[in-house]
Amino acid sequence: MPTSTVTASYAPVSSRPLPPSTTLVSPVMSGPGTVCGPDEHDRIVINRGEVDCTTAVRVINETPGMGEAAPPDIEGWHCGRLGGIGTIDTIGFNYVCNSGGTQVVRQTLASDQDVPVPDNWVDANVYFASSAGQSGYFFTTPSGKFLCAITGDLPTNSAAGCHGRIPANATSGPRPNTIMSSDGEIGTVFHRGDPQFQRLDGGTAPALGYGTPLYAMGYTCTVDYSAGTTCRNFRTGHGFTVNDVRAELF
C-alpha cells in the first residue's frame, strides 16, 4: 500500500509572534494636568513630570492616612498626607507623592468643594509666610518689578494682588501702585500706602517662575514673560493681568 508523507513547515523561532499573555507593552506615560481617576470628587492627578496612570494610582493609594505612620518611601516615591478638607481649601490637594521631578497629588473633595485640576503647580508652602500679622503666599515676579501675594483664610474670604508701577493710564486718579481682586470680584487698581501684598518682616519673597502657577485660597497666579502676571479666581473667573505697560481687569 502506498504511503503518504506529510511535511511540516515551521517558521523560524525569531519570526513567531509572542502569545498575547507574554507580549510586552510599554506603559503609556502622561504629563501634567492628567487626571488618572477615580472620579470627580476623588481625583488623582499628575501635577509635574511624567508617569503612567497605573503607577500613579497604585503609589498614592498606598499613602498613609491621617495619624498613620508614613513609610520612608513607596516604590521609591516619597509620599505623605498634608491634611484634610481644610488643606483642599488652602492649597488644592491633600495627598502628595514625589519621585525626582515627578509629582502626583490627590484631591479628596467634599460634595460642595471644587478646585482646579493641578497642572504644573508649584508647591504653595514654599511661598507661605506670616508678615506683620498677615499670613499669605508671597512672591515676586522674575523681573522684580512686582511684589504679589494671595492672602486670606478661605477661598470665600481671600484676595490676590500686586504692588508695583501700575501703568498710569489704568485709572484717572493718582498713579496706582496696587492691583487686586478680592473675594472673586473683578480686579481693581488704586493707590494705597499700606503694602498689603508684600512681606513686611524683612524677608524676601521667592520669585514665581514663568509658566509655573501658584494656587492658594481659590486663586491661581501665573507669570508669563510677555503678558505679565495674571491672578484669576477659579470660582468666578474674575481677576487681573498686569505688567509695566498694561493693566487688564476682568
C-alpha positions as CSV (number, residue, x, y, z in Angstrom):
1,M,0.0,0.0,0.0
2,P,1.4,3.3,-0.9
3,T,2.2,5.7,1.9
4,S,1.9,9.4,2.0
5,T,4.3,11.7,3.6
6,V,3.3,14.9,5.4
7,T,5.9,17.5,5.6
8,A,5.5,20.1,8.4
9,S,6.9,23.5,7.9
10,Y,7.9,25.8,10.8
11,A,8.5,29.5,10.9
12,P,11.9,30.4,12.3
13,V,11.6,31.0,16.1
14,S,12.6,34.6,15.7
15,S,9.5,35.3,13.5
16,R,6.9,33.7,15.7
17,P,4.6,36.2,17.5
18,L,4.6,36.0,21.2
19,P,1.3,34.8,22.8
20,P,-0.9,37.7,23.9
21,S,-0.2,36.9,27.6
22,T,3.6,37.4,27.1
23,T,3.5,40.4,24.8
24,L,5.5,43.3,26.4
25,V,3.7,46.6,26.3
26,S,5.4,49.8,27.4
27,P,3.3,51.9,29.9
28,V,1.7,55.0,28.4
29,M,3.4,58.0,30.1
30,S,1.2,61.0,30.9
31,G,2.1,64.5,31.9
32,P,0.9,67.5,34.0
33,G,-2.8,68.0,34.2
34,T,-3.7,64.4,33.6
35,V,-6.5,63.1,35.8
36,C,-5.9,59.4,36.5
37,G,-9.2,58.9,38.3
38,P,-11.2,57.6,40.0
39,D,-14.0,60.2,40.0
40,E,-14.8,63.9,40.2
41,H,-14.7,64.0,44.0
42,D,-11.5,61.9,44.4
43,R,-9.1,63.0,41.7
44,I,-5.6,61.5,41.4
45,V,-3.6,64.0,39.2
46,I,-0.2,64.1,37.7
47,N,1.0,67.6,38.6
48,R,4.6,67.6,37.4
49,G,6.8,65.4,35.3
50,E,5.6,62.2,33.5
51,V,4.4,58.8,34.9
52,D,1.9,56.2,33.8
53,C,-1.5,56.4,35.4
54,T,-1.4,52.8,36.7
55,T,1.7,53.6,38.7
56,A,0.4,57.0,39.9
57,V,-2.8,55.4,41.3
58,R,-1.1,52.5,42.8
59,V,1.5,54.5,44.6
60,I,-0.7,57.3,46.0
61,N,-3.3,54.7,47.2
62,E,-0.6,53.4,49.5
63,T,-0.1,56.8,51.2
64,P,-0.9,56.5,54.9
65,G,-4.0,58.3,56.2
66,M,-4.1,60.9,59.0
67,G,-2.3,59.7,62.1
68,E,-0.8,56.7,60.5
69,A,3.0,56.2,60.4
70,A,4.5,57.0,57.0
71,P,6.9,54.6,55.4
72,P,10.3,56.0,54.3
73,D,9.1,55.6,50.7
74,I,6.7,53.7,48.5
75,E,8.4,52.1,45.5
76,G,10.9,54.9,45.6
77,W,8.3,57.6,45.9
78,H,8.3,60.0,49.0
79,C,4.6,60.3,50.0
80,G,2.5,61.9,52.7
81,R,-0.8,63.3,53.7
82,L,-0.9,67.1,54.1
83,G,-4.2,67.4,55.8
84,G,-8.0,67.1,55.3
85,I,-10.7,69.2,53.7
86,G,-9.1,72.4,55.0
87,T,-6.0,71.6,53.1
88,I,-8.0,71.3,49.9
89,D,-9.4,74.8,50.6
90,T,-5.9,76.2,51.2
91,I,-3.6,74.7,48.5
92,G,-5.8,72.5,46.4
93,F,-4.8,68.9,47.4
94,N,-4.3,66.8,50.5
95,Y,-2.1,63.9,49.4
96,V,1.2,64.1,47.5
97,C,3.9,61.7,46.2
98,N,7.2,62.9,44.7
99,S,9.9,61.0,42.8
100,G,12.6,63.1,41.3
101,G,10.9,65.8,39.3
102,T,7.6,64.0,39.1
103,Q,4.7,64.7,41.4
104,V,1.3,63.0,41.8
105,V,-1.3,64.6,44.0
106,R,-4.8,63.6,45.3
107,Q,-7.7,65.9,45.7
108,T,-10.3,64.3,48.1
109,L,-13.2,66.7,47.8
110,A,-16.3,67.2,49.8
111,S,-19.5,67.3,47.8
112,D,-19.6,71.1,47.8
113,Q,-15.9,71.7,47.0
114,D,-14.4,72.4,43.6
115,V,-10.8,73.3,42.9
116,P,-8.8,73.4,39.6
117,V,-7.0,70.4,38.3
118,P,-3.3,70.8,39.2
119,D,-1.2,71.4,36.1
120,N,2.5,72.1,36.8
121,W,1.6,73.9,40.1
122,V,4.5,75.0,42.3
123,D,4.5,73.9,46.0
124,A,2.5,76.7,47.6
125,N,4.0,76.1,51.1
126,V,7.4,77.4,49.7
127,Y,5.7,80.8,49.3
128,F,3.9,80.9,52.6
129,A,4.8,83.5,55.3
130,S,3.3,85.4,58.2
131,S,4.2,89.0,57.8
132,A,3.2,91.8,60.2
133,G,0.3,89.8,61.4
134,Q,-0.9,88.8,58.0
135,S,-0.4,85.3,56.5
136,G,-0.3,84.7,52.8
137,Y,1.6,83.2,49.9
138,F,4.0,85.9,48.8
139,F,6.1,86.0,45.6
140,T,8.0,88.4,43.3
141,T,7.9,88.4,39.6
142,P,11.2,87.2,37.9
143,S,11.8,90.7,36.7
144,G,11.5,92.1,40.2
145,K,9.0,94.7,39.1
146,F,6.0,93.4,41.1
147,L,5.6,92.1,44.6
148,C,2.5,89.9,44.9
149,A,0.6,87.7,47.2
150,I,-2.5,85.6,47.8
151,T,-4.0,86.3,51.2
152,G,-6.9,85.2,53.3
153,D,-8.1,82.2,55.3
154,L,-10.7,80.6,53.0
155,P,-11.5,80.7,49.2
156,T,-14.6,82.7,50.1
157,N,-12.5,85.2,52.1
158,S,-9.3,85.8,50.1
159,A,-7.6,88.2,47.8
160,A,-4.8,88.3,45.2
161,G,-2.9,91.4,44.4
162,C,0.4,93.0,43.4
163,H,2.3,96.2,44.2
164,G,4.5,97.9,41.6
165,R,4.5,100.6,38.9
166,I,1.0,100.0,37.6
167,P,0.6,101.8,34.2
168,A,-0.6,105.4,34.8
169,N,-3.4,105.1,32.3
170,A,-5.0,102.3,34.3
171,T,-7.0,104.9,36.3
172,S,-7.9,108.6,36.1
173,G,-6.7,109.3,39.6
174,P,-3.2,109.3,41.1
175,R,-0.9,106.8,39.6
176,P,-1.9,103.5,41.1
177,N,0.6,101.2,42.9
178,T,-1.8,98.3,43.6
179,I,-3.9,96.0,41.6
180,M,-6.1,93.3,43.3
181,S,-9.1,91.0,43.2
182,S,-10.9,90.4,46.4
183,D,-13.3,87.5,47.2
184,G,-13.6,86.6,43.5
185,E,-14.6,90.0,42.3
186,I,-13.4,91.9,39.2
187,G,-10.0,93.4,39.7
188,T,-9.4,97.0,40.7
189,V,-6.5,99.4,40.6
190,F,-5.7,102.1,43.1
191,H,-3.1,103.9,45.1
192,R,-2.6,102.8,48.7
193,G,0.0,103.4,51.4
194,D,-0.4,100.1,53.1
195,P,1.5,97.4,51.1
196,Q,-0.9,94.5,51.7
197,F,0.8,92.2,49.2
198,Q,4.4,92.4,50.2
199,R,6.3,91.0,53.1
200,L,6.9,93.5,55.9
201,D,9.0,91.2,58.2
202,G,12.3,91.9,56.4
203,G,12.1,88.6,54.5
204,T,12.3,88.3,50.7
205,A,9.6,86.5,48.9
206,P,10.8,83.9,46.4
207,A,10.3,84.5,42.7
208,L,7.5,82.7,40.9
209,G,9.0,81.3,37.7
210,Y,7.5,81.9,34.3
211,G,4.7,79.4,33.5
212,T,4.5,77.8,36.9
213,P,1.2,78.5,38.5
214,L,0.7,79.2,42.2
215,Y,-2.7,78.1,43.6
216,A,-3.9,79.1,47.0
217,M,-7.2,80.1,48.6
218,G,-9.2,79.9,45.4
219,Y,-6.8,82.0,43.3
220,T,-4.3,80.9,40.7
221,C,-1.4,83.3,39.9
222,T,0.8,82.8,36.8
223,V,3.6,84.9,35.4
224,D,4.1,85.0,31.6
225,Y,7.2,86.5,30.1
226,S,5.1,88.7,27.6
227,A,1.7,89.1,29.2
228,G,2.9,89.7,32.8
229,T,1.2,88.5,36.0
230,T,-2.3,87.1,35.9
231,C,-4.3,86.2,39.0
232,R,-7.7,84.6,38.5
233,N,-10.3,83.3,40.9
234,F,-11.4,79.8,40.0
235,R,-14.9,80.1,41.2
236,T,-15.8,83.3,39.4
237,G,-13.2,83.6,36.7
238,H,-12.5,87.3,37.8
239,G,-9.1,88.8,38.4
240,F,-6.5,90.8,36.6
241,T,-3.4,90.8,34.4
242,V,-0.6,93.4,34.9
243,N,2.8,94.3,33.5
244,D,4.6,97.6,33.4
245,V,2.8,98.9,30.3
246,R,-0.7,97.4,30.6
247,A,-3.3,96.5,33.3
248,E,-6.4,94.4,32.4
249,L,-9.3,93.8,34.8
250,F,-11.8,91.1,34.2
